[in-house]
Amino acid sequence: MTTIAPINSAYPQQYYTNVQTTKDASANLAGRPVCTDITDLFSQKELRSILKRIGTQAPDIPNPAYATFVPRYSIEYFPNSGAVVINNQTMTNDTTEIYKDGSVRHVGSWHNKEVAPAGSFSDIIEEVESRINAENKEKERS
């Protein structure tokens, strides 16, 4: 019989698997956290511009040999809380969370810090919601 050996006296994390990602912005399933992948509504240039404005953009890798590791971002919207999460797909644990009230947190494996207080970036949330509404209206017309 095999067992899972502890790593540095700690067992592997039990991951929370109750989050459901969906492409439909109107989906809301029985209280479970639902996030909508809206990466296709924003270009990578727009996402880098948002992160640069906030101050959480990942640095460019200076060595041209690593040109394949240019940061690539995804963006998700959580309609239950009105929050937006921008993930750096190239680096592990590099996430920017923008909350409904306009506050921003930058979360990673070694940090979890508040970047901006409430009211600072609420225009980003409004832009995300307007793009989702425009996409939903476009789908209704089709």
C-alpha positions as CSV (number, residue, x, y, z in Angstrom):
1,M,0.0,0.0,0.0
2,T,1.3,3.4,-0.9
3,T,0.8,6.6,1.0
4,I,1.4,10.2,0.2
5,A,4.6,11.4,1.9
6,P,4.6,14.8,3.5
7,I,6.7,17.4,1.9
8,N,8.6,19.4,4.6
9,S,6.2,18.0,7.1
10,A,3.1,19.3,5.2
11,Y,0.7,17.3,3.0
12,P,-0.3,18.5,-0.5
13,Q,-3.1,21.0,-0.5
14,Q,-6.6,20.0,-1.0
15,Y,-7.7,22.1,-3.9
16,Y,-11.1,23.8,-4.0
17,T,-12.8,22.4,-7.0
18,N,-16.2,24.0,-6.6
19,V,-15.5,27.0,-8.9
20,Q,-17.1,26.6,-12.3
21,T,-15.8,28.6,-15.3
22,T,-18.3,29.3,-18.0
23,K,-18.4,31.2,-21.2
24,D,-22.0,32.4,-20.6
25,A,-22.1,35.6,-18.6
26,S,-25.7,35.1,-17.5
27,A,-25.0,31.7,-15.9
28,N,-25.5,31.5,-12.1
29,L,-25.6,28.1,-10.6
30,A,-27.2,27.6,-7.1
31,G,-24.8,29.8,-5.1
32,R,-21.6,28.3,-6.4
33,P,-19.0,30.8,-7.4
34,V,-19.3,31.2,-11.1
35,C,-16.6,33.0,-13.1
36,T,-17.0,34.0,-16.7
37,D,-13.9,33.8,-19.0
38,I,-13.9,37.1,-20.9
39,T,-10.4,37.0,-22.3
40,D,-11.8,37.2,-25.8
41,L,-13.4,40.6,-25.0
42,F,-10.0,42.2,-24.3
43,S,-6.8,42.2,-26.4
44,Q,-3.5,41.4,-24.7
45,K,-2.4,45.0,-25.3
46,E,-5.5,46.3,-23.4
47,L,-4.8,43.9,-20.5
48,R,-1.2,45.0,-20.3
49,S,-2.4,48.6,-20.4
50,I,-4.8,48.0,-17.5
51,L,-2.1,46.3,-15.4
52,K,0.5,49.0,-16.2
53,R,-2.1,51.7,-15.1
54,I,-2.7,49.7,-11.9
55,G,1.0,49.0,-11.3
56,T,1.0,45.2,-11.3
57,Q,2.3,44.5,-14.8
58,A,4.8,41.7,-14.9
59,P,8.3,42.9,-16.0
60,D,9.4,42.0,-19.5
61,I,12.1,39.4,-19.5
62,P,15.2,41.2,-20.8
63,N,17.0,38.2,-22.3
64,P,15.9,37.7,-26.0
65,A,16.5,34.0,-25.6
66,Y,13.4,33.9,-23.5
67,A,11.2,35.7,-26.0
68,T,8.7,32.9,-25.9
69,F,7.9,33.8,-22.3
70,V,6.3,37.1,-23.0
71,P,3.5,37.5,-20.4
72,R,0.1,36.3,-21.6
73,Y,-3.0,37.3,-19.6
74,S,-6.5,35.9,-19.1
75,I,-9.3,37.8,-17.5
76,E,-12.3,36.4,-15.6
77,Y,-15.4,38.1,-14.2
78,F,-17.2,36.9,-11.1
79,P,-20.9,38.1,-11.5
80,N,-21.9,37.2,-7.9
81,S,-19.4,39.6,-6.4
82,G,-18.7,41.9,-9.3
83,A,-14.9,41.2,-9.2
84,V,-12.5,40.9,-12.0
85,V,-9.4,38.7,-11.9
86,I,-6.5,39.1,-14.3
87,N,-4.1,36.1,-14.3
88,N,-0.6,36.0,-15.8
89,Q,-0.6,32.7,-17.7
90,T,3.1,32.8,-18.2
91,M,4.1,33.1,-14.5
92,T,2.6,31.1,-11.7
93,N,0.9,32.9,-8.9
94,D,0.7,36.3,-10.4
95,T,-2.9,37.5,-10.1
96,T,-4.5,40.9,-10.0
97,E,-7.9,41.1,-8.3
98,I,-10.1,44.2,-9.0
99,Y,-13.1,44.4,-6.7
100,K,-16.5,45.9,-7.3
101,D,-15.7,48.9,-5.0
102,G,-12.6,49.7,-7.2
103,S,-10.0,48.4,-4.8
104,V,-7.1,46.2,-6.1
105,R,-5.1,43.4,-4.6
106,H,-2.0,41.7,-6.2
107,V,-1.8,38.1,-5.1
108,G,1.0,35.7,-5.6
109,S,2.8,32.9,-3.9
110,W,4.9,35.2,-1.8
111,H,2.6,38.2,-1.5
112,N,-1.0,39.3,-1.0
113,K,-1.0,43.1,-0.9
114,E,-3.4,45.9,-1.4
115,V,-2.4,47.9,-4.4
116,A,-5.2,50.5,-4.4
117,P,-7.9,51.5,-2.0
118,A,-11.7,51.5,-2.7
119,G,-12.8,53.8,-5.5
120,S,-9.5,53.8,-7.3
121,F,-10.3,51.6,-10.3
122,S,-14.0,51.2,-10.4
123,D,-14.0,52.4,-14.0
124,I,-12.3,49.1,-15.0
125,I,-15.3,47.1,-13.5
126,E,-17.7,49.4,-15.4
127,E,-15.8,48.8,-18.7
128,V,-15.9,45.0,-18.1
129,E,-19.6,45.0,-17.4
130,S,-20.4,47.2,-20.4
131,R,-18.4,44.8,-22.7
132,I,-20.3,41.8,-21.2
133,N,-23.6,43.6,-21.7
134,A,-22.7,44.5,-25.3
135,E,-21.7,40.9,-26.0
136,N,-25.0,39.6,-24.5
137,K,-27.0,42.0,-26.7
138,E,-25.1,40.9,-29.7
139,K,-25.9,37.3,-28.9
140,E,-29.6,38.1,-28.5
141,R,-29.7,39.7,-32.0
142,S,-28.1,36.6,-33.6
